Amino acid sequence: MNQQVSEREISSHSEFLPGAIIPESVMFGHPSRFKNIWQPTTERILLEEERLKDQTITASIRPGTTGTFLSYRPEGKRAKLHLAVETFRHGRVLDLGESLLYDARYVFNDNIAHLLGNHTANLGFAKRYLGVEPSDCTVVLGKGTSQMAHRYFDFLGFETIETNRAVRGNLLQVALDFELQTYSLIPFIPELEPEGVERGGVEKLFVSRSTSRKISNEDEIWPILEERGYERFYFEDIPLAQQWALIRDASYIVATHGAALGYLSAKAGVENGADFQLLEIFSPGLVADIFRKTSAIVGGRWMCCRGKVTSEFAAAVEESGNVKAMDAADFELHPETFLQAMDEGNF
């Protein structure tokens, strides 16, 4: 187990973090007859300026006992079974003495953007103000968490354990208004950048997808990018350190919306600021402004291009009780609309 923290070393720190301005942006949509029934033309949608709220963040280390996995995220039969078996075999609480613990189980952890935006941000803040190094702290994950999450925390230098039980120890906690997400904490993510991450070496980066949410006509889109000097990567196929470096160091990024863009947060640590441009490609089944906000916070310029809204996508998003029913579906991207976005943004 990692270095232990005695009660004499227990501490807390609060910091006021002002909200950021998110500048107005442009979304380019697939040509639609809802704009002109006689001549379908590209939809150009203006997204208005926003201001994120101020926050006071508090990091603390105190002796205590966490809840169980199910007290944070009431999930299905498998999680309940894991908890019942663990409790029967080992007791209700996993007691780790005075070890320093960070309970990461409150959010879904099989997504690299969640690991960055929720946990790395919190832990970076704790490193800055409480001096918590990765080697000091054990991260608690739920039973059955993906190996990707374990590899990621190992990449940062943290030990991990899996349990669905309550855990007792010295608890590292970061308190904020969860509904506001952790955008205010993004600048602390580079605090945990591992030593030895090399330069990305790619100025113009295209992040494609090979498993879900694919551009169905990418054979029409890629030549546009290739002609302009972009290099294509599938992040599913490359190491974490290379993923981190590629996005941190690229000046022009074109990417289908997905977890890989969580690495934009690493740009907060780029010397002399992060002067970059992001053109985010959206499936009509999953349009979200997460990385618009992240780009603004780390100093980049953002715009986006949305794929074709079919009757199936429209019904899923506007009429279904599950608005993410089509979030992983492949979609068509209109080449001329995409080219218009590229030209306007000087990509």
C-alpha positions as CSV (number, residue, x, y, z in Angstrom):
1,M,0.0,0.0,0.0
2,N,1.1,3.6,-0.6
3,Q,2.7,6.1,1.8
4,Q,0.4,6.6,4.9
5,V,-0.8,9.9,6.2
6,S,-1.2,10.4,9.9
7,E,-3.9,12.5,11.5
8,R,-1.3,15.2,12.3
9,E,-0.9,15.8,8.5
10,I,-4.7,16.1,7.8
11,S,-5.5,19.5,6.2
12,S,-7.8,21.4,3.9
13,H,-7.7,24.3,1.4
14,S,-10.4,26.5,-0.2
15,E,-9.9,28.5,-3.3
16,F,-12.2,31.0,-5.1
17,L,-12.1,30.3,-8.9
18,P,-13.9,32.9,-11.2
19,G,-16.1,31.7,-14.0
20,A,-14.9,31.8,-17.6
21,I,-16.3,33.5,-20.6
22,I,-17.3,31.2,-23.4
23,P,-17.3,33.3,-26.6
24,E,-20.0,33.0,-29.2
25,S,-19.4,30.2,-31.7
26,V,-20.7,28.8,-35.0
27,M,-22.2,25.5,-35.8
28,F,-22.5,24.3,-39.4
29,G,-25.4,21.9,-40.0
30,H,-26.1,19.5,-42.9
31,P,-28.1,21.2,-45.7
32,S,-31.8,21.2,-44.8
33,R,-35.1,22.0,-46.4
34,F,-36.2,23.5,-43.1
35,K,-34.1,26.5,-44.1
36,N,-35.4,26.6,-47.7
37,I,-37.8,24.0,-49.0
38,W,-36.9,24.8,-52.6
39,Q,-33.1,24.7,-52.2
40,P,-31.6,22.9,-49.2
41,T,-28.7,24.9,-47.9
42,T,-26.2,24.6,-45.1
43,E,-27.6,25.7,-41.7
44,R,-25.3,28.2,-40.0
45,I,-26.2,28.4,-36.3
46,L,-24.9,31.0,-33.9
47,L,-24.2,29.8,-30.4
48,E,-24.3,32.8,-28.0
49,E,-21.7,33.9,-25.5
50,E,-22.0,32.3,-22.1
51,R,-20.4,32.9,-18.7
52,L,-19.7,30.0,-16.3
53,K,-20.4,30.7,-12.7
54,D,-17.8,31.4,-10.1
55,Q,-17.0,28.6,-7.7
56,T,-15.2,28.1,-4.4
57,I,-13.5,24.7,-4.4
58,T,-12.4,23.0,-1.2
59,A,-9.9,20.1,-1.0
60,S,-9.6,18.3,2.3
61,I,-8.1,15.2,3.9
62,R,-10.0,13.7,6.8
63,P,-10.3,10.3,8.4
64,G,-13.6,8.7,7.5
65,T,-15.6,6.0,5.7
66,T,-16.9,6.3,2.2
67,G,-20.3,5.1,1.1
68,T,-20.6,1.9,-1.0
69,F,-20.5,2.0,-4.8
70,L,-24.3,1.7,-4.9
71,S,-24.8,4.7,-2.6
72,Y,-23.1,6.8,-5.3
73,R,-24.4,5.2,-8.4
74,P,-27.4,2.8,-7.9
75,E,-26.8,0.4,-10.8
76,G,-27.9,-3.0,-11.9
77,K,-27.8,-6.6,-10.7
78,R,-24.1,-7.1,-11.3
79,A,-23.0,-4.3,-9.0
80,K,-25.4,-5.5,-6.3
81,L,-24.1,-9.0,-6.7
82,H,-20.5,-7.8,-6.4
83,L,-21.3,-5.9,-3.2
84,A,-23.3,-8.8,-1.7
85,V,-20.4,-11.3,-2.3
86,E,-17.7,-8.9,-1.1
87,T,-19.7,-8.1,2.1
88,F,-20.4,-11.7,2.8
89,R,-16.7,-12.7,2.3
90,H,-14.9,-9.7,3.8
91,G,-17.3,-7.6,5.9
92,R,-19.1,-4.4,5.2
93,V,-16.1,-2.1,5.3
94,L,-12.6,-2.3,3.7
95,D,-10.4,-0.8,6.4
96,L,-7.1,0.6,5.0
97,G,-5.9,2.2,8.2
98,E,-4.3,5.6,7.6
99,S,-3.8,5.2,3.9
100,L,-4.7,8.3,1.8
101,L,-7.7,7.4,-0.5
102,Y,-9.5,9.1,-3.3
103,D,-12.9,7.6,-4.1
104,A,-13.5,7.8,-7.8
105,R,-16.6,5.7,-7.9
106,Y,-19.2,8.5,-8.1
107,V,-18.9,8.8,-11.9
108,F,-18.7,6.3,-14.9
109,N,-14.9,5.6,-15.3
110,D,-14.7,3.8,-18.6
111,N,-14.3,7.1,-20.4
112,I,-11.0,8.9,-20.7
113,A,-12.7,12.4,-20.7
114,H,-14.4,11.5,-17.4
115,L,-11.1,10.4,-15.9
116,L,-9.5,13.7,-17.0
117,G,-12.4,16.2,-16.3
118,N,-13.6,14.7,-13.1
119,H,-10.7,13.0,-11.3
120,T,-7.4,14.4,-12.8
121,A,-8.8,17.9,-12.3
122,N,-9.6,17.2,-8.6
123,L,-6.3,15.5,-8.0
124,G,-4.3,18.2,-9.7
125,F,-6.0,20.8,-7.4
126,A,-5.1,18.6,-4.4
127,K,-1.5,18.4,-5.6
128,R,-1.2,22.2,-6.0
129,Y,-2.7,23.2,-2.7
130,L,-2.3,20.1,-0.4
131,G,0.9,18.7,-1.8
132,V,-0.7,15.3,-2.6
133,E,1.6,13.4,-5.0
134,P,0.3,10.4,-7.0
135,S,2.6,8.1,-5.0
136,D,0.8,9.3,-1.8
137,C,-2.7,8.3,-2.8
138,T,-4.7,5.2,-3.7
139,V,-7.6,5.6,-6.1
140,V,-10.7,3.5,-5.3
141,L,-12.6,2.1,-8.3
142,G,-15.7,-0.1,-8.5
143,K,-15.6,-3.8,-9.2
144,G,-15.3,-4.5,-12.9
145,T,-13.9,-1.1,-13.9
146,S,-12.2,-1.3,-17.3
147,Q,-8.5,-1.9,-17.5
148,M,-8.2,1.3,-19.4
149,A,-9.1,3.2,-16.2
150,H,-6.4,1.3,-14.3
151,R,-3.9,2.0,-17.0
152,Y,-4.7,5.6,-17.0
153,F,-4.2,6.1,-13.2
154,D,-1.0,4.0,-13.5
155,F,0.1,6.3,-16.3
156,L,-0.3,9.2,-13.8
157,G,1.4,7.4,-11.0
158,F,-1.5,6.4,-8.8
159,E,-2.2,3.0,-7.3
160,T,-5.7,1.7,-7.7
161,I,-7.9,-0.8,-5.9
162,E,-11.3,-2.2,-6.9
163,T,-14.2,-2.7,-4.4
164,N,-17.9,-2.0,-4.2
165,R,-17.8,-1.9,-0.4
166,A,-17.4,1.1,1.9
167,V,-13.8,2.0,2.4
168,R,-12.2,3.5,5.6
169,G,-9.0,5.6,5.6
170,N,-7.9,9.2,5.3
171,L,-10.2,10.5,2.6
172,L,-9.1,13.0,0.0
173,Q,-12.2,14.9,-1.1
174,V,-12.8,17.9,-3.4
175,A,-16.0,19.7,-2.8
176,L,-17.7,21.8,-5.5
177,D,-21.1,22.3,-7.2
178,F,-21.2,19.1,-9.2
179,E,-23.9,20.4,-11.6
180,L,-21.3,23.0,-12.7
181,Q,-18.9,20.2,-13.6
182,T,-15.3,20.8,-13.0
183,Y,-14.5,23.3,-15.7
184,S,-13.0,25.7,-13.2
185,L,-10.5,23.0,-12.3
186,I,-9.3,22.3,-15.8
187,P,-6.1,24.5,-15.4
188,F,-5.0,22.1,-12.6
189,I,-4.9,19.0,-14.9
190,P,-1.3,19.7,-16.2
191,E,-0.1,19.4,-12.5
192,L,-0.3,15.7,-13.0
193,E,1.2,15.4,-16.5
194,P,3.7,12.5,-16.2
195,E,7.4,13.2,-16.7
196,G,8.7,11.9,-20.0
197,V,5.6,12.6,-22.2
198,E,7.3,13.6,-25.5
199,R,6.3,16.2,-28.0
200,G,3.3,15.3,-30.1
201,G,5.0,16.2,-33.3
202,V,1.8,16.8,-35.3
203,E,0.6,20.4,-36.1
204,K,-2.6,19.4,-38.0
205,L,-4.4,16.5,-36.3
206,F,-7.5,14.6,-37.4
207,V,-8.9,12.3,-34.7
208,S,-11.2,9.7,-36.3
209,R,-13.2,6.8,-34.8
210,S,-13.1,3.2,-35.7
211,T,-15.6,1.5,-33.3
212,S,-18.7,3.7,-32.9
213,R,-20.0,7.1,-33.9
214,K,-18.1,6.8,-37.2
215,I,-18.5,9.2,-40.2
216,S,-20.2,6.8,-42.6
217,N,-18.8,8.7,-45.6
218,E,-15.3,9.4,-44.2
219,D,-13.9,8.4,-47.6
220,E,-15.3,11.7,-48.9
221,I,-14.1,13.7,-45.9
222,W,-10.6,12.5,-45.4
223,P,-9.3,13.7,-48.8
224,I,-10.3,17.3,-47.9
225,L,-8.2,17.0,-44.7
226,E,-5.3,15.1,-46.3
227,E,-5.0,17.7,-49.0
228,R,-4.6,20.4,-46.3
229,G,-1.8,18.5,-44.5
230,Y,-3.7,16.7,-41.7
231,E,-2.5,13.5,-40.2
232,R,-5.2,10.9,-39.1
233,F,-5.1,9.0,-35.8
234,Y,-7.4,6.5,-34.2
235,F,-6.9,7.0,-30.5
236,E,-8.2,3.5,-29.7
237,D,-4.9,2.2,-31.2
238,I,-2.2,4.3,-29.6
239,P,-0.7,4.6,-26.1
240,L,-2.0,7.0,-23.5
241,A,1.2,9.1,-23.5
242,Q,0.9,9.6,-27.3
243,Q,-2.8,10.5,-27.0
244,W,-1.9,13.1,-24.4
245,A,0.9,14.6,-26.4
246,L,-0.8,14.7,-29.8
247,I,-3.7,16.8,-28.6
248,R,-1.6,18.9,-26.2
249,D,0.7,20.0,-29.0
250,A,-1.5,20.2,-32.1
251,S,-2.3,23.7,-33.4
252,Y,-5.2,22.6,-35.6
253,I,-7.5,19.8,-34.5
254,V,-10.4,18.3,-36.4
255,A,-12.1,15.5,-34.4
256,T,-15.4,13.6,-34.1
257,H,-16.9,14.3,-30.7
258,G,-15.7,11.7,-28.2
259,A,-13.6,11.0,-25.1
260,A,-10.3,11.7,-26.8
261,L,-11.0,15.4,-26.7
262,G,-10.7,15.3,-22.9
263,Y,-7.0,15.7,-23.5
264,L,-7.7,19.3,-24.5
265,S,-7.3,20.0,-20.8
266,A,-3.6,19.2,-21.1
267,K,-3.3,22.4,-23.2
268,A,-3.7,24.4,-20.0
269,G,0.0,23.6,-19.3
270,V,1.4,24.6,-22.7
271,E,4.0,27.3,-22.4
272,N,2.9,30.7,-23.5
273,G,-0.7,29.6,-23.7
274,A,-2.6,27.2,-25.9
275,D,-3.1,28.9,-29.2
276,F,-5.1,26.3,-31.2
277,Q,-8.3,25.8,-33.2
278,L,-10.7,22.9,-32.9
279,L,-13.3,21.9,-35.4
280,E,-15.5,19.4,-33.6
281,I,-17.6,17.0,-35.7
282,F,-20.9,16.0,-34.2
283,S,-23.3,13.1,-34.8
284,P,-26.8,14.5,-34.7
285,G,-27.4,11.9,-31.9
286,L,-24.9,13.5,-29.6
287,V,-24.4,17.3,-29.7
288,A,-22.8,18.6,-26.5
289,D,-20.9,21.7,-25.5
290,I,-18.3,20.1,-23.2
291,F,-15.3,20.8,-25.4
292,R,-16.5,24.2,-26.5
293,K,-16.2,25.2,-22.9
294,T,-12.9,23.4,-22.4
295,S,-11.4,25.1,-25.5
296,A,-12.3,28.5,-24.2
297,I,-10.9,27.8,-20.7
298,V,-7.5,26.7,-22.1
299,G,-7.3,29.5,-24.7
300,G,-8.4,27.9,-28.0
301,R,-10.9,28.7,-30.7
302,W,-13.9,26.3,-31.3
303,M,-16.4,25.7,-34.0
304,C,-18.4,22.7,-35.0
305,C,-20.0,20.8,-37.9
306,R,-23.1,18.6,-37.4
307,G,-24.0,15.5,-39.5
308,K,-27.2,14.8,-41.3
309,V,-30.4,14.8,-39.1
310,T,-32.4,11.8,-40.3
311,S,-35.9,11.0,-39.2
312,E,-34.4,8.2,-37.0
313,F,-32.0,10.7,-35.3
314,A,-34.8,13.3,-34.9
315,A,-37.2,10.8,-33.3
316,A,-34.5,9.6,-30.9
317,V,-33.4,13.0,-29.7
318,E,-36.6,14.9,-29.7
319,E,-39.3,12.3,-29.0
320,S,-37.6,9.4,-27.2
321,G,-37.4,9.2,-23.4
322,N,-33.7,8.3,-23.9
323,V,-32.1,11.2,-25.6
324,K,-28.8,9.3,-26.0
325,A,-30.4,6.4,-27.8
326,M,-28.5,7.2,-31.0
327,D,-25.3,8.6,-29.4
328,A,-23.1,5.8,-30.8
329,A,-24.7,5.5,-34.2
330,D,-22.7,6.3,-37.4
331,F,-23.7,9.4,-39.3
332,E,-23.3,11.2,-42.6
333,L,-21.3,14.4,-42.9
334,H,-21.9,16.7,-45.9
335,P,-18.6,17.3,-47.6
336,E,-19.5,20.8,-48.9
337,T,-20.8,21.9,-45.5
338,F,-17.6,20.5,-43.9
339,L,-15.5,22.4,-46.4
340,Q,-17.4,25.6,-45.7
341,A,-16.6,25.2,-42.0
342,M,-13.0,24.5,-42.7
343,D,-12.7,27.6,-44.9
344,E,-14.4,29.9,-42.5
345,G,-12.2,28.7,-39.6
346,N,-9.0,28.8,-41.6
347,F,-8.3,25.1,-40.8
